[in-house]
Amino acid sequence: MNVDLVVVGSGIVGLGHALEAASRGLTVAVVEREDRPLGASVRNFGHGCVTAQGDLAYPHALTSRERWLRLAREAGFWAGDTGTVVVARHDDELDVLESLAAERAGEGVSLLTASETDFRAGTAGARGGAFLAQDIRVDPRAAVPAIARRLAEQPGVTFRWSTTVLGVDTGGVRTSRGDIEAAQVVVCVGHDVDHLFPDLAAASGVRRCSLHMLRVAAPGTRLPEASSAPAVLTGLSMLRYPALARQPATARIRQRLTETRPELLELGMNLMFTRHPGGDLLIGDTHAYGPSVDPFAAEPVDQLILDETAQLLGVAALRVRERWRGVYASAPGDFLVSQPAPGTTVVSVTAGIGMTTGLGLAAHVIDDLLAGRPPTP
Ligand SMILES: Cc1cc2nc3c(=O)[nH]c(=O)nc-3n(C[C@H](O)[C@H](O)[C@H](O)COP(=O)(O)OP(=O)(O)OC[C@H]3O[C@@H](n4cnc5c(N)ncnc54)[C@H](O)[C@@H]3O)c2cc1C
């Protein structure tokens, strides 16, 4: 088989590259070791967290937002232009939101009163909040396979499922089902960069970040309609997302948590939830970093997520429907884009924001490749 471009990996980053290449008339083969997308791209909140991104990621997030909304129409999956509500429950959190609103007033950030926050988020006990209008939501388990199906219908696009790429050479890939020749190969294997390019992964500091996630039944309290419910972030999220984390008052949040709730910081908890289109809530998450993923999921970690979410919602307990672990690539920067050999490009989103930025990053990388420029993030 001979194509213009081989894409390794059928997560959102790989599919993004395949979409961009196909839309420019290139022939494309997507090679995926599983029989369907099963990686980080289907295990996440489906949160297009546009507004809270830092300077490099923000333009990719804006492009991705436009791509997601268009793809949803074309490929027939749900994408909600729902925005995000960031819930503040302490004075230091209110201060962060006020300075964010001042900084990004022209970009759809507006402050909410306490009652507006609880009403829009479905929470209890907010002191105030902010609405981030540019943020979107998808149901990752439906959206990502729908994009793959849509792509497979395009002329010149081939999927090789259940096929592992064993090695990448200039001029193509070696797979568990034979060789594929290609002028360009883009490797989008998420956190598994080290399997194919161990030296690049080591030099770039790529590690695995594993996260606890749960799906719980909606509690009996009033919640916004599932299809229009915003994503909900909290004070813990303010420590993670660059546009929030760079506000001066986050130092006070960290200090308060260090003194009162160190276990939340030790687990890297980002207390947040999104509403599944069926009505359930996706809740999480925690962050554990290392070269490999510890397979033993400690129950107290899940219990802490459940307790914190129940308190946020003002309910006594939550009923768990599913639990899972997700893994994503983590490194010092938001993105790894590198050409280890002529015709071979490795692309990985290394900050847990691939649903937010992956489609925009892919458009940028394909632009570079077609223009004959060394690709950049
Ligand atoms: C729990 C969790 C919650 C998250 N929440 C959000 C969120 O709400 N918003 C957001 O923006 N981001 C979120 N993220 C991050 C986001 O999900 C990832 O950044 C993004 O999905 C990465 O996409 P990817 O295509 O690079 O990786 P993946 O989706 O992991 O895809 C990589 C693919 O490559 C395949 N592959 C690997 N090696 C080979 C090989 N040798 N041959 C063939 N195939 C191979 C794998 O099987 C896999 O299908 C979250 C991540 C997790 C884990």
The ligand as a MOL file (V3000), in Angstrom:
LIG
                    3D

  0  0  0     0  0            999 V3000
M  V30 BEGIN CTAB
M  V30 COUNTS 53 58 0 0 0
M  V30 BEGIN ATOM
M  V30 1 C -9.2660 11.0730 32.2980 0
M  V30 2 C -8.9090 12.1310 31.2990 0
M  V30 3 C -9.6510 13.2970 31.2400 0
M  V30 4 C -9.3340 14.2680 30.2930 0
M  V30 5 N -10.1620 15.3340 30.1240 0
M  V30 6 C -9.9420 16.1970 29.0990 0
M  V30 7 C -10.8660 17.2070 28.7930 0
M  V30 8 O -11.9570 17.2750 29.3630 0
M  V30 9 N -10.5310 18.1280 27.8460 0
M  V30 10 C -9.3590 18.0430 27.1550 0
M  V30 11 O -9.0840 18.8990 26.3330 0
M  V30 12 N -8.5150 17.0120 27.3430 0
M  V30 13 C -8.7700 16.0960 28.2830 0
M  V30 14 N -7.9260 15.0650 28.4930 0
M  V30 15 C -6.7550 14.9220 27.6310 0
M  V30 16 C -7.1300 14.3550 26.2690 0
M  V30 17 O -8.0360 13.2850 26.4360 0
M  V30 18 C -5.8610 13.9030 25.5530 0
M  V30 19 O -4.9300 14.9970 25.5080 0
M  V30 20 C -6.1420 13.4730 24.1230 0
M  V30 21 O -7.2210 12.5740 24.0860 0
M  V30 22 C -4.9040 12.8320 23.5350 0
M  V30 23 O -5.2570 12.3780 22.2450 0
M  V30 24 P -4.2570 11.4530 21.4430 0
M  V30 25 O -4.8850 11.1950 20.1320 0
M  V30 26 O -2.8830 12.0550 21.4650 0
M  V30 27 O -4.1070 10.1560 22.3350 0
M  V30 28 P -5.0530 8.7980 22.4670 0
M  V30 29 O -6.4590 9.1750 22.4280 0
M  V30 30 O -4.5040 8.1070 23.6290 0
M  V30 31 O -4.7430 8.0680 21.1130 0
M  V30 32 C -3.4950 7.4600 20.8190 0
M  V30 33 C -3.7990 6.2390 19.9750 0
M  V30 34 O -2.5700 5.6850 19.4700 0
M  V30 35 C -2.7220 4.2710 19.4510 0
M  V30 36 N -1.3890 3.6800 19.3730 0
M  V30 37 C -0.3940 3.7950 20.2850 0
M  V30 38 N 0.7070 3.1610 19.8570 0
M  V30 39 C 0.4030 2.6020 18.6480 0
M  V30 40 C 1.1260 1.8240 17.7180 0
M  V30 41 N 2.4170 1.4950 17.9060 0
M  V30 42 N 0.4950 1.4150 16.5980 0
M  V30 43 C -0.8070 1.7470 16.3520 0
M  V30 44 N -1.5450 2.4950 17.2160 0
M  V30 45 C -0.9300 2.9310 18.3440 0
M  V30 46 C -3.4600 3.9820 20.7460 0
M  V30 47 O -4.0720 2.7110 20.7290 0
M  V30 48 C -4.4620 5.1320 20.7910 0
M  V30 49 O -5.6990 4.7940 20.1800 0
M  V30 50 C -8.2180 14.0850 29.4350 0
M  V30 51 C -7.4620 12.9190 29.5040 0
M  V30 52 C -7.8180 11.9320 30.4220 0
M  V30 53 C -7.0160 10.6670 30.4410 0
M  V30 END ATOM
M  V30 BEGIN BOND
M  V30 1 1 1 2
M  V30 2 1 2 3
M  V30 3 2 2 52
M  V30 4 2 3 4
M  V30 5 1 4 5
M  V30 6 1 4 50
M  V30 7 2 5 6
M  V30 8 1 6 7
M  V30 9 1 6 13
M  V30 10 2 7 8
M  V30 11 1 7 9
M  V30 12 1 9 10
M  V30 13 2 10 11
M  V30 14 1 10 12
M  V30 15 2 12 13
M  V30 16 1 13 14
M  V30 17 1 14 15
M  V30 18 1 14 50
M  V30 19 1 15 16
M  V30 20 1 16 17
M  V30 21 1 16 18
M  V30 22 1 18 19
M  V30 23 1 18 20
M  V30 24 1 20 21
M  V30 25 1 20 22
M  V30 26 1 22 23
M  V30 27 1 23 24
M  V30 28 2 24 25
M  V30 29 1 24 26
M  V30 30 1 24 27
M  V30 31 1 27 28
M  V30 32 2 28 29
M  V30 33 1 28 30
M  V30 34 1 28 31
M  V30 35 1 31 32
M  V30 36 1 32 33
M  V30 37 1 33 34
M  V30 38 1 33 48
M  V30 39 1 34 35
M  V30 40 1 35 36
M  V30 41 1 35 46
M  V30 42 1 36 37
M  V30 43 1 36 45
M  V30 44 2 37 38
M  V30 45 1 38 39
M  V30 46 1 39 40
M  V30 47 2 39 45
M  V30 48 1 40 41
M  V30 49 2 40 42
M  V30 50 1 42 43
M  V30 51 2 43 44
M  V30 52 1 44 45
M  V30 53 1 46 47
M  V30 54 1 46 48
M  V30 55 1 48 49
M  V30 56 2 50 51
M  V30 57 1 51 52
M  V30 58 1 52 53
M  V30 END BOND
M  V30 END CTAB
M  END
